[in-house]
Amino acid sequence: MRGIITTLFLTISVLYITPVLANPEEVNVYSARKGYLIKPLLNAFEKDTDIKVNIISGKAKALQKRIEQEGKNTRADILLTVDAGNLYKAKYNNLLMKIKSNVLEKLVPEYLRDKDGYWYGLSIRSRVIMYNPEKVEKKDLSTYEDLSNTKWKGRICIRSSGNIYNQSLLASLVSHLGEQKAQDWAINVVNNFSREPKGNDRTQMTSVVLGQCDITLANTYYLGKWISSEKKKERKYAKKISVFFPNQEDRGAHINVSGAAVVKYSKNSENAIKLLEFLASDEAQELYAKSNHEYPIRDNIEVSDIVQSWGYPFKKDKLNLEELGKNNKTAVQIFDKVNWQ
C-alpha cells in the first residue's frame, strides 16, 4: 500500500513540475475584465488570425497572485486588467515581460503606456462627477478639488478607500497638488460624506437617484450600461442622473485605463504581442467604444451615441499613468490617516 501511495505522489509531483507545453496557435488570457465585455474583441481576433484565445477570468488581485504562485508553470500569456495602478504593481512584482512593438508604440499614446514597454493601456475610462439634476445645478460643479467645499457637506456618497479607482484618483491629486494638499482635500471630502462608504460605483449612482446623496464619483461606462440595459429599472434610473467632467478649465478630467501586458513566463509570447497589437487597432478600438461605452485610446475613433451624448471629446488629464502606480502607497496612507473607510 505504501508503495502505491509513493508512486502516486511521485506521479502527481511530475505532473505538477512539468512545464506547460505551448500550442503555437493559441494565446491564454488571465482577465480581470468580465468575459462579455471582451468576448466580441477576442472573437474578432480569432477570426482574423486563426489563433485561439482561452480566457481565465477573476479579480485583479487574485489573478496577479495566481501568476506569482504559478511561476514558470503558468499558462498565462497575457494579463488583462483594470487600472494603471494594478498594471504598475504587476510590473514591480516582476510578473511581466518587457516587449518591443513598433505597432504598440505608434498606436498607444505615450502617457497611456509603461515607458519601459511592460504594459499598454487599451481603453480609457474617466472618473467623473455624477449628480442628481433635480438637486444640483450644473453651474455649481467645477473641479475635483471643489468636492472638499463645505457646500457639499452631507451630500457626497462614494466608494471605500480600498477601491483601486479611488486610490488612483487620489494618487493623481498627489501628483498635481502635492501630498499635503491632497491630504487636506481627502479630510474635507470625508467631512462631506452623506454616509460611510459602501458598495460599488452602481451603488453610489443608485444612492444619487434615490436621494440618499446628491453627487458621487463614478466611471462613465457604468452609466452607459444602465442606458443600454435590458432592465427597465436601470434604464429608468439612467434618466435621473447626469454626467459632469471636472477640471475642464485646467488640467482636464481624471482618466484611467483597462490595459494588458505579456506575462513574464508566457509560452506564446509572439501570439500575445499579436493580440495586444490587435486590441490597439482601429477595429478593436471601435468595438471597445461602441459595445462597452468606454473611450478609445485615440480621438480619431468613432464612439457610441451614448458616449457622444455626454460630450465628446472632453479634455483629459494627460498625466502619465505610471504616476498613479508610483503614488498609490501614498494615497492609501492618506486614506488611512483621514479615516476614509
C-alpha positions as a Python dict, from the first residue, in 0.01 Angstrom:
ca = {
    (1, 'M'): (0, 0, 0),
    (2, 'R'): (282, 236, 94),
    (3, 'G'): (445, 168, -246),
    (4, 'I'): (125, 260, -429),
    (5, 'I'): (96, 587, -236),
    (6, 'T'): (462, 670, -304),
    (7, 'T'): (419, 602, -677),
    (8, 'L'): (102, 816, -686),
    (9, 'F'): (279, 1101, -505),
    (10, 'L'): (571, 1094, -748),
    (11, 'T'): (334, 1089, -1046),
    (12, 'I'): (146, 1394, -916),
    (13, 'S'): (477, 1574, -845),
    (14, 'V'): (599, 1511, -1200),
    (15, 'L'): (271, 1637, -1345),
    (16, 'Y'): (296, 1950, -1133),
    (17, 'I'): (651, 2045, -1227),
    (18, 'T'): (628, 1957, -1595),
    (19, 'P'): (625, 2286, -1791),
    (20, 'V'): (308, 2366, -1981),
    (21, 'L'): (364, 2293, -2349),
    (22, 'A'): (280, 2575, -2586),
    (23, 'N'): (29, 2542, -2863),
    (24, 'P'): (160, 2775, -3136),
    (25, 'E'): (-197, 2858, -3240),
    (26, 'E'): (-332, 2976, -2905),
    (27, 'V'): (-296, 3253, -2652),
    (28, 'N'): (-408, 3237, -2289),
    (29, 'V'): (-553, 3547, -2124),
    (30, 'Y'): (-594, 3596, -1749),
    (31, 'S'): (-862, 3862, -1745),
    (32, 'A'): (-990, 4085, -1466),
    (33, 'R'): (-1250, 4210, -1713),
    (34, 'K'): (-1581, 4029, -1737),
    (35, 'G'): (-1596, 3791, -2030),
    (36, 'Y'): (-1896, 3950, -2201),
    (37, 'L'): (-1709, 4283, -2221),
    (38, 'I'): (-1411, 4149, -2414),
    (39, 'K'): (-1555, 3846, -2594),
    (40, 'P'): (-1653, 4044, -2909),
    (41, 'L'): (-1294, 4169, -2936),
    (42, 'L'): (-1140, 3828, -2887),
    (43, 'N'): (-1381, 3669, -3133),
    (44, 'A'): (-1274, 3923, -3395),
    (45, 'F'): (-906, 3845, -3327),
    (46, 'E'): (-966, 3470, -3363),
    (47, 'K'): (-1145, 3527, -3693),
    (48, 'D'): (-863, 3746, -3826),
    (49, 'T'): (-572, 3525, -3717),
    (50, 'D'): (-696, 3169, -3652),
    (51, 'I'): (-526, 3196, -3312),
    (52, 'K'): (-748, 3050, -3041),
    (53, 'V'): (-796, 3270, -2732),
    (54, 'N'): (-852, 3098, -2397),
    (55, 'I'): (-978, 3311, -2108),
    (56, 'I'): (-949, 3265, -1733),
    (57, 'S'): (-1144, 3535, -1550),
    (58, 'G'): (-1103, 3656, -1193),
    (59, 'K'): (-1045, 3952, -965),
    (60, 'A'): (-739, 4165, -1039),
    (61, 'K'): (-553, 4085, -716),
    (62, 'A'): (-636, 3714, -734),
    (63, 'L'): (-507, 3684, -1091),
    (64, 'Q'): (-179, 3851, -1004),
    (65, 'K'): (-140, 3622, -704),
    (66, 'R'): (-212, 3322, -924),
    (67, 'I'): (51, 3424, -1181),
    (68, 'E'): (302, 3474, -900),
    (69, 'Q'): (229, 3132, -749),
    (70, 'E'): (234, 2951, -1083),
    (71, 'G'): (574, 3097, -1170),
    (72, 'K'): (738, 2930, -1470),
    (73, 'N'): (448, 2682, -1494),
    (74, 'T'): (185, 2946, -1560),
    (75, 'R'): (-49, 2909, -1855),
    (76, 'A'): (-92, 3287, -1869),
    (77, 'D'): (37, 3468, -2175),
    (78, 'I'): (-147, 3796, -2116),
    (79, 'L'): (-265, 3974, -1804),
    (80, 'L'): (-566, 4188, -1893),
    (81, 'T'): (-672, 4408, -1604),
    (82, 'V'): (-829, 4735, -1498),
    (83, 'D'): (-650, 5042, -1365),
    (84, 'A'): (-294, 5155, -1426),
    (85, 'G'): (-227, 5102, -1055),
    (86, 'N'): (-277, 4727, -1099),
    (87, 'L'): (-55, 4718, -1407),
    (88, 'Y'): (214, 4911, -1222),
    (89, 'K'): (202, 4661, -934),
    (90, 'A'): (230, 4367, -1174),
    (91, 'K'): (539, 4521, -1330),
    (92, 'Y'): (714, 4585, -1000),
    (93, 'N'): (621, 4242, -869),
    (94, 'N'): (824, 4107, -1164),
    (95, 'L'): (527, 3933, -1327),
    (96, 'L'): (554, 4091, -1672),
    (97, 'M'): (770, 4062, -1982),
    (98, 'K'): (929, 4367, -2139),
    (99, 'I'): (833, 4375, -2506),
    (100, 'K'): (926, 4583, -2807),
    (101, 'S'): (649, 4657, -3056),
    (102, 'N'): (666, 4942, -3304),
    (103, 'V'): (294, 4891, -3366),
    (104, 'L'): (203, 4945, -2999),
    (105, 'E'): (438, 5240, -2965),
    (106, 'K'): (267, 5400, -3262),
    (107, 'L'): (-93, 5320, -3160),
    (108, 'V'): (-83, 5371, -2782),
    (109, 'P'): (-14, 5731, -2673),
    (110, 'E'): (293, 5764, -2453),
    (111, 'Y'): (102, 5874, -2142),
    (112, 'L'): (-116, 5560, -2162),
    (113, 'R'): (166, 5304, -2153),
    (114, 'D'): (464, 5199, -1947),
    (115, 'K'): (779, 5381, -2051),
    (116, 'D'): (979, 5057, -2039),
    (117, 'G'): (740, 4853, -2254),
    (118, 'Y'): (588, 4632, -1985),
    (119, 'W'): (219, 4730, -2020),
    (120, 'Y'): (-15, 4918, -2253),
    (121, 'G'): (-347, 5095, -2199),
    (122, 'L'): (-620, 4963, -2431),
    (123, 'S'): (-930, 5160, -2334),
    (124, 'I'): (-992, 5477, -2137),
    (125, 'R'): (-1242, 5539, -1860),
    (126, 'S'): (-1299, 5871, -1690),
    (127, 'R'): (-1392, 5902, -1322),
    (128, 'V'): (-1640, 6185, -1334),
    (129, 'I'): (-1891, 6360, -1112),
    (130, 'M'): (-2240, 6214, -1145),
    (131, 'Y'): (-2520, 6417, -994),
    (132, 'N'): (-2894, 6446, -942),
    (133, 'P'): (-3003, 6732, -1173),
    (134, 'E'): (-3309, 6795, -954),
    (135, 'K'): (-3086, 6877, -656),
    (136, 'V'): (-2767, 7012, -813),
    (137, 'E'): (-2725, 7287, -1070),
    (138, 'K'): (-2456, 7223, -1326),
    (139, 'K'): (-2312, 7572, -1270),
    (140, 'D'): (-2225, 7472, -912),
    (141, 'L'): (-1990, 7198, -1033),
    (142, 'S'): (-1631, 7266, -1136),
    (143, 'T'): (-1336, 7053, -1018),
    (144, 'Y'): (-1241, 6752, -809),
    (145, 'E'): (-1085, 6997, -567),
    (146, 'D'): (-1422, 7168, -518),
    (147, 'L'): (-1568, 6848, -370),
    (148, 'S'): (-1391, 6950, -48),
    (149, 'N'): (-1603, 7268, -31),
    (150, 'T'): (-1839, 7286, 269),
    (151, 'K'): (-2132, 7348, 31),
    (152, 'W'): (-2126, 6970, -29),
    (153, 'K'): (-2147, 6876, 341),
    (154, 'G'): (-2367, 6570, 381),
    (155, 'R'): (-2422, 6546, 5),
    (156, 'I'): (-2146, 6313, -124),
    (157, 'C'): (-2159, 5933, -139),
    (158, 'I'): (-1857, 5744, -260),
    (159, 'R'): (-1679, 5408, -265),
    (160, 'S'): (-1437, 5291, 2),
    (161, 'S'): (-1068, 5374, 20),
    (162, 'G'): (-991, 5010, -65),
    (163, 'N'): (-1116, 5068, -419),
    (164, 'I'): (-832, 5100, -672),
    (165, 'Y'): (-1028, 5360, -874),
    (166, 'N'): (-1041, 5597, -577),
    (167, 'Q'): (-680, 5522, -489),
    (168, 'S'): (-574, 5620, -840),
    (169, 'L'): (-779, 5941, -832),
    (170, 'L'): (-612, 6043, -507),
    (171, 'A'): (-273, 5938, -649),
    (172, 'S'): (-334, 6181, -935),
    (173, 'L'): (-413, 6459, -686),
    (174, 'V'): (-88, 6384, -504),
    (175, 'S'): (92, 6439, -836),
    (176, 'H'): (-91, 6762, -916),
    (177, 'L'): (-131, 6920, -572),
    (178, 'G'): (138, 6767, -355),
    (179, 'E'): (91, 6530, -63),
    (180, 'Q'): (-24, 6784, 197),
    (181, 'K'): (-290, 6947, -21),
    (182, 'A'): (-412, 6605, -134),
    (183, 'Q'): (-447, 6505, 231),
    (184, 'D'): (-635, 6827, 313),
    (185, 'W'): (-869, 6751, 23),
    (186, 'A'): (-935, 6399, 149),
    (187, 'I'): (-1008, 6525, 503),
    (188, 'N'): (-1267, 6770, 375),
    (189, 'V'): (-1430, 6521, 138),
    (190, 'V'): (-1474, 6279, 428),
    (191, 'N'): (-1643, 6561, 621),
    (192, 'N'): (-1885, 6596, 329),
    (193, 'F'): (-1991, 6229, 320),
    (194, 'S'): (-2363, 6161, 338),
    (195, 'R'): (-2287, 5811, 475),
    (196, 'E'): (-1997, 5572, 527),
    (197, 'P'): (-1854, 5438, 201),
    (198, 'K'): (-2003, 5109, 83),
    (199, 'G'): (-2082, 4930, -240),
    (200, 'N'): (-1957, 4968, -597),
    (201, 'D'): (-1996, 5250, -850),
    (202, 'R'): (-2352, 5149, -935),
    (203, 'T'): (-2440, 5150, -565),
    (204, 'Q'): (-2329, 5513, -545),
    (205, 'M'): (-2522, 5604, -859),
    (206, 'T'): (-2834, 5436, -721),
    (207, 'S'): (-2795, 5638, -399),
    (208, 'V'): (-2789, 5958, -606),
    (209, 'V'): (-3105, 5856, -793),
    (210, 'L'): (-3285, 5763, -470),
    (211, 'G'): (-3195, 6090, -299),
    (212, 'Q'): (-2958, 5941, -41),
    (213, 'C'): (-2689, 6182, -164),
    (214, 'D'): (-2665, 6446, -437),
    (215, 'I'): (-2333, 6369, -607),
    (216, 'T'): (-2082, 6089, -643),
    (217, 'L'): (-1774, 5989, -842),
    (218, 'A'): (-1813, 5701, -1087),
    (219, 'N'): (-1670, 5570, -1412),
    (220, 'T'): (-1875, 5680, -1712),
    (221, 'Y'): (-1922, 5335, -1868),
    (222, 'Y'): (-2139, 5225, -1573),
    (223, 'L'): (-2396, 5481, -1681),
    (224, 'G'): (-2360, 5354, -2038),
    (225, 'K'): (-2453, 5007, -1912),
    (226, 'W'): (-2763, 5148, -1744),
    (227, 'I'): (-2874, 5338, -2052),
    (228, 'S'): (-2837, 5031, -2274),
    (229, 'S'): (-2963, 4783, -2015),
    (230, 'E'): (-3236, 4528, -2080),
    (231, 'K'): (-3363, 4603, -1728),
    (232, 'K'): (-3637, 4865, -1721),
    (233, 'K'): (-3535, 4979, -1372),
    (234, 'E'): (-3179, 5057, -1480),
    (235, 'R'): (-3295, 5249, -1788),
    (236, 'K'): (-3531, 5446, -1563),
    (237, 'Y'): (-3250, 5527, -1318),
    (238, 'A'): (-3023, 5639, -1603),
    (239, 'K'): (-3265, 5920, -1686),
    (240, 'K'): (-3233, 6060, -1334),
    (241, 'I'): (-2859, 6111, -1321),
    (242, 'S'): (-2626, 6342, -1516),
    (243, 'V'): (-2254, 6347, -1602),
    (244, 'F'): (-2010, 6630, -1536),
    (245, 'F'): (-1647, 6627, -1648),
    (246, 'P'): (-1438, 6812, -1383),
    (247, 'N'): (-1139, 7041, -1438),
    (248, 'Q'): (-1221, 7127, -1799),
    (249, 'E'): (-1078, 7475, -1746),
    (250, 'D'): (-738, 7348, -1637),
    (251, 'R'): (-571, 7002, -1647),
    (252, 'G'): (-875, 6801, -1756),
    (253, 'A'): (-1081, 6515, -1611),
    (254, 'H'): (-904, 6225, -1441),
    (255, 'I'): (-873, 5919, -1663),
    (256, 'N'): (-756, 5564, -1617),
    (257, 'V'): (-728, 5260, -1840),
    (258, 'S'): (-800, 4898, -1879),
    (259, 'G'): (-478, 4757, -2014),
    (260, 'A'): (-273, 4449, -2078),
    (261, 'A'): (76, 4305, -2062),
    (262, 'V'): (261, 3994, -2168),
    (263, 'V'): (329, 3769, -1869),
    (264, 'K'): (696, 3706, -1786),
    (265, 'Y'): (682, 3328, -1840),
    (266, 'S'): (448, 3333, -2139),
    (267, 'K'): (476, 3024, -2361),
    (268, 'N'): (306, 3203, -2653),
    (269, 'S'): (462, 3549, -2636),
    (270, 'E'): (452, 3610, -3014),
    (271, 'N'): (79, 3540, -3023),
    (272, 'A'): (36, 3751, -2711),
    (273, 'I'): (200, 4051, -2878),
    (274, 'K'): (-19, 3999, -3186),
    (275, 'L'): (-328, 4011, -2963),
    (276, 'L'): (-214, 4331, -2789),
    (277, 'E'): (-148, 4491, -3127),
    (278, 'F'): (-494, 4389, -3244),
    (279, 'L'): (-659, 4531, -2931),
    (280, 'A'): (-491, 4865, -3001),
    (281, 'S'): (-604, 4866, -3366),
    (282, 'D'): (-880, 5088, -3506),
    (283, 'E'): (-1110, 4787, -3547),
    (284, 'A'): (-1081, 4679, -3184),
    (285, 'Q'): (-1089, 5033, -3050),
    (286, 'E'): (-1421, 5097, -3222),
    (287, 'L'): (-1558, 4775, -3070),
    (288, 'Y'): (-1442, 4891, -2724),
    (289, 'A'): (-1606, 5228, -2774),
    (290, 'K'): (-1935, 5109, -2917),
    (291, 'S'): (-2003, 4790, -2724),
    (292, 'N'): (-1864, 4882, -2382),
    (293, 'H'): (-1923, 5260, -2387),
    (294, 'E'): (-1560, 5321, -2296),
    (295, 'Y'): (-1333, 5577, -2455),
    (296, 'P'): (-1083, 5473, -2724),
    (297, 'I'): (-715, 5544, -2672),
    (298, 'R'): (-711, 5769, -2981),
    (299, 'D'): (-955, 6052, -3055),
    (300, 'N'): (-996, 5954, -3422),
    (301, 'I'): (-1211, 5651, -3329),
    (302, 'E'): (-1589, 5675, -3353),
    (303, 'V'): (-1769, 5629, -3020),
    (304, 'S'): (-2121, 5514, -2934),
    (305, 'D'): (-2414, 5756, -2942),
    (306, 'I'): (-2438, 5714, -2565),
    (307, 'V'): (-2078, 5823, -2511),
    (308, 'Q'): (-2129, 6108, -2757),
    (309, 'S'): (-2431, 6229, -2558),
    (310, 'W'): (-2216, 6304, -2252),
    (311, 'G'): (-1992, 6535, -2454),
    (312, 'Y'): (-1707, 6406, -2665),
    (313, 'P'): (-1425, 6470, -2693),
    (314, 'F'): (-1364, 6613, -2347),
    (315, 'K'): (-1041, 6749, -2201),
    (316, 'K'): (-845, 6462, -2043),
    (317, 'D'): (-582, 6483, -1772),
    (318, 'K'): (-274, 6359, -1960),
    (319, 'L'): (-70, 6284, -1650),
    (320, 'N'): (146, 5980, -1731),
    (321, 'L'): (-45, 5691, -1579),
    (322, 'E'): (271, 5547, -1425),
    (323, 'E'): (230, 5822, -1165),
    (324, 'L'): (-86, 5652, -1040),
    (325, 'G'): (115, 5345, -952),
    (326, 'K'): (405, 5540, -805),
    (327, 'N'): (174, 5738, -576),
    (328, 'N'): (-57, 5451, -482),
    (329, 'K'): (114, 5380, -149),
    (330, 'T'): (98, 5749, -53),
    (331, 'A'): (-271, 5761, -148),
    (332, 'V'): (-351, 5457, 69),
    (333, 'Q'): (-162, 5611, 362),
    (334, 'I'): (-360, 5935, 325),
    (335, 'F'): (-689, 5746, 318),
    (336, 'D'): (-591, 5571, 640),
    (337, 'K'): (-487, 5897, 810),
    (338, 'V'): (-813, 6074, 729),
    (339, 'N'): (-1030, 5774, 822),
    (340, 'W'): (-1179, 5734, 475),
    (341, 'Q'): (-1332, 5393, 540),
}
